[in-house]
Amino acid sequence: MSVATECGKPSVAGAALPVEFSQVLMQWQRHSGRHGLPWQGTRDPYRVWLSEVMLQQTQVSTVLNYFPRFLARFPDVQALASATPDEVMALWSGLGYYSRARNLHRCAQVVVAQHAGVFPSTSSELQTLPGIGASTAAAIAAFCHGERISILDGNVRRVLTRLLAFDGDLAQAAQQRRLWEIAQALLPEQPAAGDMVAYTQGLMDLGATLCSRSRPSCAACPVLVLCRSGQDGTASRYPVKTRTLKRRHESWWLLVLRSPSNDGAHRIWLERRPNAGIWAGLFCTPVFADEASALAVLPPNTGRMQALAPVAHSLTHRELRLHPLLLEMSHTPVSGDDSGRWVDMEGLDRLGLPAPVRQLLMQLPD
Ligand code: SF4
């Protein structure tokens, strides 16, 4: 509910709102925002959804490489739904956060099977689909159908908490709800055609460009006169979030088994990772918690072993140190079980592999 404050500004959830914000933001976006991104200028929910999912936790510069390739192979939701999980994972390989790809695939299958291949049009219906959260649903509904609904991803949280000097602790669900309420109240009152696109894109652009995490460019910001933290130089204090992520350090040993293939090239032994946990469902070399365990699985006199330089890899909750052990085998043994398979080097492109493992395999010494 909105009430008037002493200074005449409406107050929502205890915060006085700058009523001009949406107009200033839309004007800035139309003149100075980003307009050339390949997922802009469309009202196709498939493209908006795909870009939104790819952009979660991933830089625009990275998504610019993946988005066109993914679209070329899967031009619509039907094509994606009928792909195999391995095809989807192979194209996602390197983007990280692989649960996004699994949900993307499942969501496409649900849209085809239960919605006749057409995405629902409202944010509340969109949120019932696998992997589509409130902010992604809002982005699709606002961009494609002009729904008056606010996004609230990490960048937008930063912009709004700074704008209002919102000091609620976003580690608490109640404060997150307060900020949603405020975000909703800041929307253009009666959006004209195109306003929700300009406003939503404006929030994204401001968060991705001027209102950056470490050094916001307040002097160049179109909403500086409305921004409480920008005015008093305290932007770096926001957003407030007391619960910080604790990263665990772990070492893994990767057993890289390499053997000659018929054409004189090489093959690598790969196994599918379990369906839960790190790199779930991807193909990978066998992984061990220590070197002794890796060596223990090898029959005696199997070949020449070489310890390669360790590789550091960061995940959301873990810092991994990968220790590759390259074992040259004189011939390709016949696989005695179905836990994995021998893959030619050129076949690696067709499988979903974790990015550091793919990179390691591509750079193996001769
Ligand atoms: Fe962010 Fe500074 Fe703009 Fe405020 S004035 S929105 S802190 S860039």
Residues whose N, C-alpha, C, O or C-beta is under 5 A from the ligand:
A	BS01	SF4	V159 R162 L163 L210 C211 P216 S217 C218 C221 V223 L224 C227 G230 A235
